[in-house]
Amino acid sequence: MDTLALLKKYNVAAPRYTSYPTVPFWETDKFNQEQWLISVKNTFEDYKAEGISLYIHLPFCENLCTYCGCNTRITKNHGVEQPYINALLKEWDMYLNVLGTKPKLKELHLGGGTPTFFSAANLQKLINGILEQCEIAPDPEFSFEAHPDNTTKEHLVTLHQLGFNRLSFGIQDFDPKVQLMINRFQTPQQVENITALARNIGYTSVNFDLIYGLPFQTVDGLTETLKKVIKMNADRIAFYSYAHVPWLKPGQRRYTEKDLPDSESKFNLCNLGKNALIEAGYEDIGMDHFARRHDSLFTAAQKNELHRNFMGYTHQHTQLLIGLGVSSISDSYTAFAQNTKTVESYLEYIEKGNFPLEKGHILSRKDLKIRQHIRNIMCDGKSLFYDGIPKMAHYKLVPLIEDGLISLKENLLNVNPKGKPFLRNICMALDDRLWTKEPKSQMFSYSI
């Protein structure tokens, strides 16, 4: 079966597996705050020497990008910055009281929204407030997401002085017609200038985000975007499928399915991008991520040291990830917890001195086993089933074996090179909660 036929066959609604179980299948009725905080404390004590990861969600944007699936708050009122930062620092203090001692910070990421919506001075206040209560691990990775249109030299200098060494620019597409439909504007010159400035300041890894399957996107338009992007020589590129979920994100109703590339056109856009990046010298890390050979993500993949968490792929590995801010998800390895999703309720929780938790999940022994296999497949391309492969999983894996995407030998599952674009489908075969629940409505975006 050729690549196009495989893409069509396996283009199904599938989780991205930044966690297992995935959020829709959390047993929220069995979750409570006391259990969550105990799991945080226990994991911190057991892995204190390893350090922790910290994710901070900064939800504000001045304009709505209609393609976006993130938790955002659209406003031009920058008076929201200070109260939100104060709340973040209070939430951090609450977690520090649970930990009982200064943690070693190994990984810090600012996501959004648009982190560069905040002034450089306010970001400095936030990060100083975090770092004052931490020991910094050797060779940490501090990163942030940035909009090329509003990121200033002051942002870059301030954050670099605070230890940030990596940043990601959301480009998506340079085609003016596409940009108009998704309400996301930046010129190639803007991106080239801000990228050069970041590198001159000392940032060692610059990532570009690109999306295929956007409204009115064409092969010619994407080809031009890729030429310009490749010329700028980003260290990493995330090239991923547009997730059309208007029932979750009403902003996507600005256009209809008729404005989107049809299935075959989208497959062609996917192949076009991947082939162009590989021909330009990028290595396929997996799950839509590409990196230059000098980048730490590629090095980690070569050494089987790649890790995956709610922030995506990383070369850092920690068992404890604490998420601060609206909608942030935390992971203590044995449990997950997600914060409330509105700014108002988040601020109200914090003002009252309460953890702003909305829901969570305590992992069972079975969850932990499946979680490890999914992580192994996502990061290492293989996993050994010491206790044998469960009957249902084996049944689901058979078509993947027949199509040459994976191989099984003595309970060792290996992802073949042909199967690398289909990691989500492979992991689905192991997703016991997905098959047990058999959802009647679409919960996830399509895999291609």
Secondary structure, DSSP 8 states (H G I E B T S, - for coil): --HHHHHHHT--B----SSSS-GGG--GGG--HHHHHHHHHHHHHHTTTT-EEEEEEE-EESS--TT--S--EE-S-GGGHHHHHHHHHHHHHHHHHHH-S--EEEEEEEEES-GGGS-HHHHHHHHHHHHTT-EEEEEEEEEEEE-TTT--HHHHHHHHHTT--EEEEEEE---HHHHHHHT----HHHHHHHHHHHHHHT--EEEEEEEES-TT--HHHHHHHHHHHHHHT-SEEEEEE----TTT-GGGGGS-GGGS--HHHHHHHHHHHHHHHHHTT-EEEETTEEE-TTSHHHHHHHTT--EEETTEEES---SEEEEESTT-EEE-SSEEEEE-SSHHHHHHHHHTT---EEEEEE--HHHHHHHHHHHHHHHHSEEE-TT---HHHHHHHHHHHHTTSEEEETTEEEE-GGGGGGHHHHHHTT-HHHHHH--SS--S-B--
